[in-house]
Amino acid sequence: MAALATGAAALWALSPGGLGRQAPVRITDGFSASAYRELSEAASQGPGWLGGLFELATEATLVALGLLLLWTGVRAWRTRDPVLGTGAVLTGIGTSVAYALSEGLKLVADEERPCRALTGTDPLAECPPTGDWSFPSNHATLAAALAVGLALTRPRLAAVTLPLAVAAALLRVLVGVHYPHDVLAGAVLGTVVMVAALSVRPRSARRRHEP
């Protein structure tokens, strides 16, 4: 409960002007907008093929994390390891719940994409259409949930999963489709939901799993 309360407070603090506003939120100044401009401008200075590479890398991080979850589940089934199996199943469930909550928050926050709200920017990726809101980042939510779930289930994977989650979040800003606070909020949401999901494991299934 403490993790959920802390996460809710963090999401409220990161939300664009408070949740539940009637009109779409357009953020044009402040630290997050300035950081977005600097990062997206730096990325746009690269060669033309960089945008496609970054977009591909963004999706690849989620694919890699998904494959690691699948591999963990298969390993649990082959070794008949209930600890690993429970962790893999709860990681899958927690990730689904985190994604659903992220989609729900988008409909409440109604934050316009930075590539649409800010003038003078040249995003590497095609800007999503109006109504495809920005806060929080679904990619960052999914990446954080998978990365944290795998790291808590099989701690030796943390050295791989956590950097992948960071890369997934950062790339969403670099390609120009999210503000930094969007990906930070997504990471908070994914982490909190996953910690809560794995906390329901029986105490006997919470030991550190070692291969």
Backbone as CSV, one residue per row, in Angstrom:
resi,resn,N_x,N_y,N_z,CA_x,CA_y,CA_z,C_x,C_y,C_z
1,MET,0.823,-1.205,0.000,0.000,0.000,0.000,0.860,1.259,0.000
2,ALA,1.976,1.202,0.711,2.864,2.362,0.747,3.409,2.671,-0.642
3,ALA,3.775,1.615,-1.386,4.288,1.812,-2.742,3.224,2.422,-3.645
4,LEU,1.976,1.952,-3.515,0.902,2.499,-4.336,0.641,3.958,-4.011
5,ALA,0.642,4.293,-2.710,0.410,5.675,-2.306,1.523,6.590,-2.796
6,THR,2.754,6.117,-2.679,3.894,6.909,-3.152,3.830,7.102,-4.661
7,GLY,3.504,6.027,-5.374,3.396,6.123,-6.824,2.293,7.067,-7.257
8,ALA,1.146,7.001,-6.584,0.034,7.891,-6.922,0.414,9.348,-6.699
9,ALA,1.118,9.605,-5.603,1.558,10.977,-5.323,2.539,11.461,-6.381
10,ALA,3.450,10.572,-6.804,4.432,10.945,-7.828,3.746,11.231,-9.155
11,LEU,2.770,10.399,-9.538,2.052,10.618,-10.794,1.265,11.916,-10.763
12,TRP,0.677,12.223,-9.622,-0.074,13.478,-9.491,0.862,14.668,-9.626
13,ALA,2.048,14.560,-9.014,3.014,15.657,-9.096,3.536,15.848,-10.520
14,LEU,3.659,14.743,-11.255,4.183,14.819,-12.623,3.120,15.155,-13.650
15,SER,1.852,15.051,-13.273,0.777,15.262,-14.241,0.769,16.711,-14.715
16,PRO,0.393,16.950,-15.953,0.432,18.282,-16.544,-0.669,19.193,-16.037
17,GLY,-0.405,19.939,-15.003,-1.376,20.897,-14.503,-2.514,20.277,-13.717
18,GLY,-2.327,19.043,-13.242,-3.389,18.374,-12.509,-4.257,17.563,-13.448
19,LEU,-4.815,16.476,-12.972,-5.623,15.595,-13.811,-7.056,16.102,-13.925
20,GLY,-7.711,15.673,-14.972,-9.132,15.946,-15.105,-9.492,17.287,-15.710
21,ARG,-8.595,17.961,-16.410,-8.920,19.218,-17.064,-9.805,18.947,-18.278
22,GLN,-10.641,19.952,-18.611,-11.586,19.758,-19.700,-10.921,19.865,-21.073
23,ALA,-10.007,20.821,-21.247,-9.365,21.036,-22.540,-8.014,20.341,-22.572
24,PRO,-7.544,19.973,-23.763,-6.213,19.367,-23.858,-5.139,20.279,-23.272
25,VAL,-4.164,19.686,-22.632,-3.085,20.435,-22.004,-1.951,20.605,-23.005
26,ARG,-1.503,21.836,-23.190,-0.392,22.130,-24.089,0.739,22.733,-23.258
27,ILE,1.814,21.979,-23.107,2.952,22.429,-22.309,3.982,23.051,-23.243
28,THR,4.223,24.336,-23.054,5.132,25.054,-23.941,6.320,25.671,-23.232
29,ASP,6.344,25.593,-21.897,7.494,26.118,-21.176,7.754,25.265,-19.943
30,GLY,8.772,25.633,-19.192,9.140,24.842,-18.020,10.301,23.917,-18.329
31,PHE,10.763,23.243,-17.284,11.952,22.391,-17.408,11.750,21.260,-18.407
32,SER,10.582,20.600,-18.370,10.366,19.448,-19.237,10.354,19.866,-20.703
33,ALA,9.694,20.997,-21.001,9.654,21.477,-22.380,11.049,21.877,-22.856
34,SER,11.823,22.519,-21.978,13.186,22.931,-22.342,14.072,21.717,-22.586
35,ALA,13.955,20.721,-21.718,14.756,19.509,-21.885,14.372,18.786,-23.160
36,TYR,13.071,18.769,-23.464,12.614,18.145,-24.708,13.233,18.837,-25.918
37,ARG,13.203,20.164,-25.919,13.760,20.915,-27.049,15.240,20.590,-27.241
38,GLU,15.972,20.557,-26.147,17.412,20.319,-26.240,17.714,18.910,-26.743
39,LEU,17.007,17.927,-26.199,17.271,16.545,-26.591,16.839,16.268,-28.030
40,SER,15.652,16.743,-28.394,15.176,16.488,-29.751,15.997,17.260,-30.778
41,GLU,16.449,18.455,-30.409,17.287,19.233,-31.326,18.629,18.549,-31.535
42,ALA,19.207,18.037,-30.454,20.482,17.327,-30.570,20.326,16.094,-31.459
43,ALA,19.211,15.370,-31.283,18.987,14.162,-32.090,18.773,14.512,-33.562
44,SER,18.114,15.640,-33.817,17.806,16.016,-35.197,19.040,16.456,-35.980
45,GLN,20.146,16.705,-35.271,21.376,17.111,-35.946,22.091,15.927,-36.612
46,GLY,21.664,14.728,-36.309,22.297,13.539,-36.859,21.860,13.276,-38.291
47,PRO,22.378,12.222,-38.905,22.006,11.863,-40.279,20.536,11.491,-40.390
48,GLY,20.013,11.543,-41.607,18.597,11.313,-41.827,18.098,9.950,-41.386
49,TRP,18.974,8.939,-41.460,18.537,7.593,-41.101,18.458,7.368,-39.594
50,LEU,18.919,8.385,-38.821,18.953,8.203,-37.368,17.553,8.061,-36.781
51,GLY,16.594,8.798,-37.347,15.233,8.716,-36.827,14.664,7.313,-36.926
52,GLY,14.832,6.698,-38.099,14.343,5.341,-38.280,15.022,4.359,-37.351
53,LEU,16.324,4.566,-37.157,17.073,3.685,-36.259,16.584,3.819,-34.834
54,PHE,16.353,5.068,-34.395,15.875,5.293,-33.025,14.483,4.702,-32.829
55,GLU,13.608,4.880,-33.818,12.262,4.304,-33.702,12.338,2.784,-33.619
56,LEU,13.171,2.187,-34.460,13.341,0.741,-34.433,13.908,0.291,-33.089
57,ALA,14.863,1.044,-32.565,15.474,0.697,-31.282,14.457,0.777,-30.147
58,THR,13.545,1.753,-30.232,12.514,1.882,-29.199,11.667,0.613,-29.122
59,GLU,11.219,0.148,-30.291,10.405,-1.065,-30.316,11.242,-2.289,-29.941
60,ALA,12.519,-2.272,-30.353,13.383,-3.416,-30.066,13.589,-3.616,-28.577
61,THR,13.619,-2.535,-27.810,13.788,-2.679,-26.359,12.615,-3.439,-25.751
62,LEU,11.402,-3.130,-26.216,10.226,-3.830,-25.691,10.207,-5.280,-26.149
63,VAL,10.600,-5.513,-27.392,10.664,-6.889,-27.887,11.674,-7.697,-27.079
64,ALA,12.838,-7.103,-26.809,13.869,-7.800,-26.042,13.375,-8.134,-24.638
65,LEU,12.706,-7.188,-23.997,12.183,-7.434,-22.654,11.087,-8.499,-22.685
66,GLY,10.244,-8.454,-23.714,9.209,-9.474,-23.849,9.786,-10.859,-24.060
67,LEU,10.846,-10.946,-24.856,11.496,-12.236,-25.093,12.163,-12.755,-23.820
68,LEU,12.714,-11.851,-23.027,13.311,-12.270,-21.761,12.248,-12.823,-20.814
69,LEU,11.062,-12.209,-20.833,9.972,-12.731,-20.008,9.548,-14.112,-20.506
70,LEU,9.455,-14.260,-21.823,9.088,-15.560,-22.393,10.136,-16.614,-22.036
71,TRP,11.404,-16.249,-22.165,12.479,-17.179,-21.819,12.420,-17.567,-20.343
72,THR,12.102,-16.600,-19.494,11.990,-16.891,-18.063,10.852,-17.862,-17.799
73,GLY,9.718,-17.652,-18.478,8.595,-18.557,-18.305,8.904,-19.961,-18.793
74,VAL,9.574,-20.060,-19.943,9.943,-21.373,-20.476,10.920,-22.080,-19.546
75,ARG,11.880,-21.328,-19.014,12.850,-21.916,-18.086,12.167,-22.426,-16.823
76,ALA,11.189,-21.645,-16.344,10.451,-22.078,-15.156,9.689,-23.368,-15.422
77,TRP,9.092,-23.473,-16.625,8.328,-24.679,-16.970,9.252,-25.878,-17.109
78,ARG,10.402,-25.684,-17.748,11.320,-26.801,-17.960,11.943,-27.290,-16.661
79,THR,12.243,-26.369,-15.762,12.901,-26.743,-14.508,11.901,-27.016,-13.388
80,ARG,10.618,-26.831,-13.695,9.559,-27.014,-12.681,9.851,-26.144,-11.454
81,ASP,10.248,-24.889,-11.720,10.605,-23.959,-10.639,9.393,-23.081,-10.321
82,PRO,8.699,-23.331,-9.190,7.497,-22.548,-8.876,7.798,-21.086,-8.572
83,VAL,8.990,-20.796,-8.032,9.352,-19.422,-7.719,9.491,-18.614,-9.007
84,LEU,10.240,-19.164,-9.948,10.445,-18.499,-11.222,9.133,-18.403,-11.998
85,GLY,8.341,-19.475,-11.955,7.069,-19.478,-12.666,6.105,-18.438,-12.129
86,THR,6.009,-18.348,-10.804,5.129,-17.356,-10.193,5.555,-15.946,-10.573
87,GLY,6.861,-15.706,-10.519,7.365,-14.384,-10.874,7.071,-14.031,-12.324
88,ALA,7.236,-14.991,-13.229,6.981,-14.739,-14.650,5.505,-14.439,-14.902
89,VAL,4.626,-15.210,-14.288,3.191,-15.001,-14.482,2.767,-13.642,-13.930
90,LEU,3.211,-13.315,-12.717,2.840,-12.040,-12.108,3.441,-10.858,-12.870
91,THR,4.623,-11.068,-13.445,5.214,-10.002,-14.264,4.348,-9.735,-15.488
92,GLY,3.864,-10.795,-16.112,2.972,-10.623,-17.256,1.673,-9.928,-16.870
93,ILE,1.089,-10.338,-15.754,-0.163,-9.725,-15.299,0.063,-8.264,-14.918
94,GLY,1.137,-8.006,-14.172,1.426,-6.641,-13.748,1.665,-5.712,-14.924
95,THR,2.349,-6.222,-15.943,2.603,-5.406,-17.129,1.294,-5.045,-17.823
96,SER,0.379,-5.994,-17.915,-0.920,-5.733,-18.537,-1.712,-4.696,-17.755
97,VAL,-1.688,-4.819,-16.427,-2.398,-3.857,-15.580,-1.785,-2.462,-15.714
98,ALA,-0.455,-2.393,-15.719,0.223,-1.099,-15.857,-0.135,-0.433,-17.179
99,TYR,-0.180,-1.221,-18.247,-0.538,-0.662,-19.550,-1.970,-0.128,-19.545
100,ALA,-2.885,-0.883,-18.954,-4.282,-0.449,-18.895,-4.408,0.856,-18.105
101,LEU,-3.684,0.956,-16.995,-3.723,2.180,-16.197,-3.120,3.349,-16.965
102,SER,-2.064,3.075,-17.714,-1.446,4.125,-18.519,-2.421,4.669,-19.559
103,GLU,-3.134,3.775,-20.210,-4.130,4.193,-21.195,-5.236,5.007,-20.528
104,GLY,-5.652,4.583,-19.332,-6.685,5.326,-18.613,-6.232,6.720,-18.228
105,LEU,-4.987,6.830,-17.767,-4.454,8.145,-17.397,-4.361,9.070,-18.603
106,LYS,-4.044,8.519,-19.768,-3.986,9.345,-20.976,-5.333,10.011,-21.240
107,LEU,-6.412,9.265,-21.057,-7.740,9.786,-21.330,-8.158,10.837,-20.316
108,VAL,-7.556,10.793,-19.134,-7.881,11.776,-18.102,-7.009,13.019,-18.231
109,ALA,-5.713,12.821,-18.487,-4.780,13.944,-18.520,-4.905,14.774,-19.796
110,ASP,-5.171,14.128,-20.939,-5.343,14.843,-22.215,-4.180,15.792,-22.517
111,GLU,-2.975,15.314,-22.397,-1.815,16.158,-22.679,-1.414,16.032,-24.145
112,GLU,-1.334,17.155,-24.841,-0.946,17.163,-26.245,0.506,16.745,-26.400
113,ARG,0.809,16.050,-27.491,2.178,15.638,-27.767,3.075,16.864,-27.937
114,PRO,4.319,16.795,-27.475,5.218,17.947,-27.615,5.484,18.302,-29.073
115,CYS,5.489,17.307,-29.947,5.725,17.571,-31.362,4.567,18.336,-31.987
116,ARG,3.437,18.423,-31.287,2.290,19.186,-31.767,2.128,20.485,-30.992
117,ALA,2.501,20.464,-29.719,2.302,21.641,-28.865,3.403,22.682,-29.018
118,LEU,4.610,22.239,-29.324,5.748,23.145,-29.404,6.055,23.507,-30.852
119,THR,6.251,24.777,-31.106,6.606,25.225,-32.444,8.126,25.222,-32.606
120,GLY,8.568,25.108,-33.836,9.993,25.170,-34.118,10.753,23.899,-33.806
121,THR,10.043,22.804,-33.570,10.707,21.527,-33.301,10.664,20.664,-34.557
122,ASP,11.625,19.783,-34.675,11.718,18.905,-35.847,11.897,17.466,-35.373
123,PRO,10.785,16.831,-34.939,10.895,15.472,-34.397,11.368,14.471,-35.428
124,LEU,12.118,13.486,-34.962,12.610,12.451,-35.859,11.496,11.509,-36.298
125,ALA,10.545,11.271,-35.402,9.431,10.363,-35.704,8.212,11.152,-36.148
126,GLU,7.329,10.482,-36.848,6.068,11.119,-37.227,5.246,11.381,-35.979
127,CYS,4.722,12.592,-35.872,3.955,12.952,-34.670,2.622,12.208,-34.664
128,PRO,2.272,11.543,-33.567,0.990,10.841,-33.487,-0.173,11.808,-33.691
129,PRO,-1.318,11.330,-34.160,-2.459,12.214,-34.439,-3.062,12.793,-33.171
130,THR,-3.819,13.862,-33.334,-4.532,14.467,-32.215,-5.450,13.437,-31.563
131,GLY,-5.446,13.405,-30.260,-6.239,12.412,-29.529,-5.404,11.252,-29.039
132,ASP,-4.212,11.094,-29.608,-3.256,10.104,-29.105,-2.375,10.857,-28.106
133,TRP,-2.826,10.895,-26.860,-2.240,11.782,-25.861,-0.869,11.318,-25.391
134,SER,-0.185,12.231,-24.716,1.242,12.045,-24.419,1.537,11.533,-23.016
135,PHE,0.710,11.888,-22.029,1.013,11.576,-20.622,0.122,10.458,-20.103
136,PRO,0.724,9.402,-19.534,2.153,9.068,-19.490,2.555,8.281,-20.734
137,SER,3.841,7.975,-20.857,4.335,7.208,-21.998,4.025,5.726,-21.823
138,ASN,3.291,5.156,-22.785,3.009,3.717,-22.736,4.288,2.895,-22.856
139,HIS,5.196,3.337,-23.737,6.440,2.600,-23.921,7.241,2.541,-22.621
140,ALA,7.352,3.696,-21.962,8.105,3.726,-20.707,7.423,2.894,-19.634
141,THR,6.094,2.911,-19.612,5.339,2.115,-18.636,5.600,0.626,-18.841
142,LEU,5.467,0.174,-20.088,5.687,-1.239,-20.388,7.125,-1.649,-20.106
143,ALA,8.073,-0.823,-20.539,9.486,-1.162,-20.349,9.843,-1.245,-18.870
144,ALA,9.367,-0.287,-18.080,9.676,-0.299,-16.655,9.039,-1.494,-15.960
145,ALA,7.785,-1.775,-16.306,7.100,-2.905,-15.673,7.823,-4.215,-15.973
146,LEU,8.154,-4.444,-17.227,8.850,-5.678,-17.599,10.232,-5.744,-16.957
147,ALA,10.960,-4.633,-17.012,12.322,-4.620,-16.486,12.349,-4.873,-14.989
148,VAL,11.478,-4.212,-14.257,11.445,-4.378,-12.798,10.946,-5.763,-12.428
149,GLY,9.905,-6.236,-13.121,9.400,-7.575,-12.828,10.446,-8.645,-13.043
150,LEU,11.171,-8.564,-14.150,12.224,-9.542,-14.424,13.374,-9.411,-13.437
151,ALA,13.718,-8.174,-13.078,14.820,-7.969,-12.138,14.487,-8.507,-10.752
152,LEU,13.225,-8.353,-10.338,12.828,-8.863,-9.022,12.654,-10.383,-9.035
153,THR,12.262,-10.915,-10.182,12.081,-12.359,-10.289,13.406,-13.085,-10.441
154,ARG,14.285,-12.503,-11.230,15.587,-13.112,-11.497,16.638,-11.999,-11.444
155,PRO,17.146,-11.688,-10.249,17.983,-10.503,-10.041,19.170,-10.360,-10.985
156,ARG,19.732,-11.466,-11.460,20.879,-11.352,-12.355,20.519,-10.706,-13.687
157,LEU,19.229,-10.666,-14.019,18.802,-10.032,-15.257,18.737,-8.511,-15.142
158,ALA,18.844,-7.989,-13.930,18.720,-6.537,-13.729,19.749,-5.768,-14.539
159,ALA,20.942,-6.323,-14.691,21.999,-5.636,-15.446,21.631,-5.463,-16.913
160,VAL,20.679,-6.254,-17.399,20.233,-6.150,-18.787,18.902,-5.405,-18.870
161,THR,17.955,-5.769,-18.018,16.603,-5.229,-18.150,16.504,-3.754,-17.778
162,LEU,17.167,-3.340,-16.718,17.042,-1.941,-16.292,17.642,-0.966,-17.305
163,PRO,18.840,-1.234,-17.864,19.328,-0.355,-18.932,18.420,-0.332,-20.157
164,LEU,17.800,-1.466,-20.489,16.868,-1.496,-21.613,15.666,-0.586,-21.355
165,ALA,15.182,-0.581,-20.119,14.044,0.274,-19.772,14.425,1.751,-19.863
166,VAL,15.621,2.086,-19.393,16.098,3.469,-19.480,16.217,3.883,-20.949
167,ALA,16.763,3.004,-21.769,16.916,3.299,-23.192,15.559,3.504,-23.862
168,ALA,14.597,2.662,-23.529,13.264,2.781,-24.123,12.646,4.135,-23.800
169,ALA,12.794,4.577,-22.550,12.229,5.866,-22.139,12.946,7.024,-22.820
170,LEU,14.267,7.005,-22.804,15.047,8.097,-23.387,14.789,8.228,-24.889
171,LEU,14.668,7.104,-25.571,14.448,7.136,-27.015,13.116,7.786,-27.383
172,ARG,12.114,7.651,-26.524,10.817,8.271,-26.814,10.916,9.796,-26.810
173,VAL,11.837,10.313,-25.994,12.074,11.761,-25.996,12.927,12.152,-27.201
174,LEU,13.949,11.368,-27.494,14.859,11.686,-28.589,14.151,11.706,-29.948
175,VAL,13.187,10.807,-30.143,12.483,10.805,-31.429,11.409,11.883,-31.482
176,GLY,11.146,12.534,-30.351,10.294,13.712,-30.348,8.837,13.516,-30.050
177,VAL,8.437,12.373,-29.495,7.007,12.130,-29.276,6.584,12.213,-27.812
178,HIS,7.539,12.461,-26.906,7.204,12.574,-25.486,8.076,13.610,-24.797
179,TYR,7.500,14.257,-23.791,8.266,15.088,-22.881,9.022,14.188,-21.902
180,PRO,10.091,14.687,-21.275,10.763,13.889,-20.238,9.838,13.486,-19.097
181,HIS,8.915,14.374,-18.695,8.045,14.002,-17.569,7.060,12.906,-17.960
182,ASP,6.764,12.766,-19.249,5.887,11.671,-19.698,6.538,10.314,-19.448
183,VAL,7.810,10.215,-19.842,8.491,8.925,-19.695,8.821,8.653,-18.224
184,LEU,9.094,9.720,-17.468,9.340,9.527,-16.038,8.083,9.018,-15.340
185,ALA,6.945,9.596,-15.694,5.679,9.150,-15.107,5.379,7.708,-15.499
186,GLY,5.641,7.363,-16.756,5.441,5.986,-17.185,6.316,5.017,-16.421
187,ALA,7.576,5.412,-16.195,8.487,4.552,-15.447,8.018,4.368,-14.012
188,VAL,7.537,5.451,-13.402,7.010,5.363,-12.031,5.804,4.438,-11.989
189,LEU,4.891,4.619,-12.935,3.679,3.795,-12.968,4.023,2.321,-13.142
190,GLY,4.867,2.010,-14.125,5.227,0.617,-14.358,5.918,-0.018,-13.171
191,THR,6.802,0.741,-12.534,7.539,0.218,-11.378,6.617,-0.050,-10.201
192,VAL,5.766,0.922,-9.896,4.876,0.787,-8.730,3.904,-0.375,-8.916
193,VAL,3.310,-0.469,-10.099,2.365,-1.557,-10.348,3.060,-2.903,-10.253
194,MET,4.273,-2.990,-10.783,4.975,-4.273,-10.744,5.376,-4.659,-9.325
195,VAL,5.846,-3.706,-8.550,6.184,-4.002,-7.154,4.944,-4.479,-6.409
196,ALA,3.816,-3.830,-6.658,2.573,-4.242,-6.011,2.148,-5.634,-6.470
197,ALA,2.292,-5.909,-7.775,1.901,-7.216,-8.306,2.737,-8.336,-7.697
198,LEU,4.037,-8.126,-7.607,4.912,-9.179,-7.086,4.827,-9.302,-5.570
199,SER,4.257,-8.307,-4.918,4.132,-8.387,-3.460,3.085,-9.401,-3.019
200,VAL,2.241,-9.871,-3.964,1.220,-10.851,-3.587,1.772,-12.266,-3.598
201,ARG,3.028,-12.432,-4.004,3.616,-13.770,-3.979,3.656,-14.312,-2.556
202,PRO,3.459,-15.621,-2.380,3.650,-16.210,-1.058,5.061,-15.932,-0.560
203,ARG,5.226,-15.780,0.725,6.541,-15.462,1.285,7.598,-16.469,0.844
204,SER,7.210,-17.718,0.716,8.164,-18.755,0.322,8.634,-18.581,-1.120
205,ALA,7.873,-17.796,-1.919,8.229,-17.601,-3.316,8.967,-16.292,-3.547
206,ARG,9.388,-15.626,-2.457,10.053,-14.343,-2.604,11.557,-14.423,-2.419
207,ARG,12.071,-15.627,-2.304,13.511,-15.745,-2.165,14.178,-15.296,-3.452
208,ARG,15.396,-14.875,-3.369,16.153,-14.507,-4.565,16.415,-15.760,-5.382
209,HIS,16.018,-15.692,-6.642,16.221,-16.868,-7.502,17.613,-16.819,-8.125
210,GLU,18.330,-17.864,-7.989,19.641,-17.982,-8.606,19.646,-19.186,-9.535
211,PRO,20.280,-19.048,-10.727,20.297,-20.170,-11.679,21.085,-21.346,-11.142
